[in-house]
Amino acid sequence: MQSWLVYALISACAAGATAILAKIGVRGIPSDLATAVRTLVVLAFAVAIVLARGEHAALRLVRGRTILFLVLSGIATGVSWLAYFRALQLAPAARVAPIDKLSLPITIVMAGLALGETISWRLMLGVALMVGGALLTI
């Protein structure tokens, strides 16, 4: 199996667990506080991995454009997480998670426009079916 596929499957499983764990975790506290706690855990986890693998040495190679796009990505992640946790407070996880996954067609369109990635008819058909399924959960 290709290594990217293994990581993608691990990501999908972890994301599925995230919805359930977050839904339980936001009970009784403000969703923004819950997001802050989650973010601190992610930060500590990521820093520990970088240090353990010795990747911190590459920090001196990071330049302006890279920093800019990583900061913008971080802002987008923060907005996404804050909105996701608030949605989980307001609605069942089984409804929130599929709607959150509507990021898939947005990502594919943006990848085609910004990165020049190929968008085949099979990919679009699959995405259309996923969007239809997500909309049925509302």
C-alpha positions in Angstrom: 0.0 0.0 0.0 1.3 3.5 -0.8 2.5 5.4 2.2 0.3 8.4 1.4 -2.7 6.2 1.5 -1.8 4.8 4.9 -1.4 8.3 6.3 -4.7 9.4 4.7 -6.5 6.4 6.2 -5.0 7.2 9.6 -6.1 10.8 9.2 -9.7 9.7 8.4 -9.9 7.4 11.4 -8.5 10.0 13.7 -10.8 12.7 12.3 -13.8 10.4 12.9 -12.7 9.9 16.5 -12.2 13.6 16.8 -15.8 14.4 16.2 -17.0 12.0 18.9 -14.3 13.0 21.4 -14.9 16.7 20.8 -18.7 16.4 21.1 -18.2 14.9 24.5 -15.5 17.4 25.4 -17.5 20.6 24.7 -20.3 19.6 27.1 -20.6 22.2 29.8 -17.7 24.6 28.7 -17.5 27.3 26.1 -16.6 26.0 22.6 -13.8 28.5 22.2 -12.2 27.3 25.5 -12.5 23.7 24.2 -10.8 24.7 21.0 -8.0 26.4 22.9 -7.4 23.3 25.0 -7.4 21.1 21.9 -5.0 23.5 20.2 -2.6 23.4 23.1 -2.6 19.6 23.0 -2.0 19.6 19.2 0.8 22.1 19.7 2.5 20.1 22.4 2.1 16.9 20.4 3.6 18.4 17.2 6.5 20.1 19.0 7.3 16.8 20.7 7.4 14.9 17.4 9.5 17.6 15.7 12.0 17.5 18.5 12.1 13.7 18.7 12.8 13.5 15.0 15.3 16.3 15.0 13.4 18.3 12.4 13.7 21.5 14.4 17.1 22.0 12.7 15.3 22.8 9.4 13.6 25.8 11.0 16.5 28.0 9.9 15.6 27.1 6.2 12.1 28.5 6.5 11.6 31.8 4.5 9.0 34.5 4.0 6.7 32.9 1.5 6.6 29.6 3.4 5.9 31.4 6.7 3.1 33.5 5.0 1.3 30.4 3.7 1.8 28.5 6.9 0.4 31.4 8.9 -2.6 31.7 6.5 -3.1 28.0 6.8 -3.0 28.3 10.6 -5.6 31.0 10.5 -7.9 28.9 8.3 -7.4 26.0 10.7 -8.3 28.1 13.7 -11.4 29.4 12.1 -12.4 25.9 11.0 -11.8 24.5 14.5 -13.7 27.3 16.3 -16.7 26.9 14.0 -16.6 23.1 14.2 -16.6 23.0 18.0 -19.4 25.6 18.1 -21.4 23.5 15.6 -20.8 20.4 17.8 -22.3 22.2 20.8 -25.4 23.1 18.8 -26.1 19.9 16.8 -25.5 16.2 16.8 -22.0 15.0 15.7 -23.7 12.8 13.1 -25.0 15.9 11.4 -22.0 18.2 11.9 -19.3 15.9 10.7 -20.8 15.2 7.2 -21.4 19.0 6.7 -17.8 19.7 7.8 -16.6 17.2 5.1 -18.1 19.5 2.4 -14.6 20.9 2.6 -13.8 18.1 0.1 -15.3 19.8 -2.9 -13.9 23.1 -1.9 -10.4 21.6 -1.6 -10.7 19.9 -5.0 -11.8 23.1 -6.8 -9.1 25.2 -5.1 -6.5 22.5 -5.9 -7.5 22.7 -9.5 -7.5 26.5 -9.6 -4.5 27.3 -7.4 -2.3 24.2 -7.9 -3.2 23.2 -11.4 -4.2 19.7 -10.2 -6.3 17.6 -12.6 -10.0 17.2 -11.9 -11.3 14.1 -13.7 -14.9 13.3 -14.4 -14.7 10.3 -12.0 -13.4 12.6 -9.3 -16.2 15.0 -9.8 -18.8 12.3 -9.9 -17.5 10.9 -6.6 -17.5 14.3 -5.0 -21.0 15.0 -6.3 -22.2 11.7 -4.6 -20.4 12.7 -1.4 -22.0 16.2 -1.4 -25.4 14.6 -2.0 -24.8 12.3 0.9 -23.8 15.2 3.2 -26.8 17.2 2.2 -29.1 14.3 3.0 -27.8 14.4 6.6 -29.3 17.9 7.2 
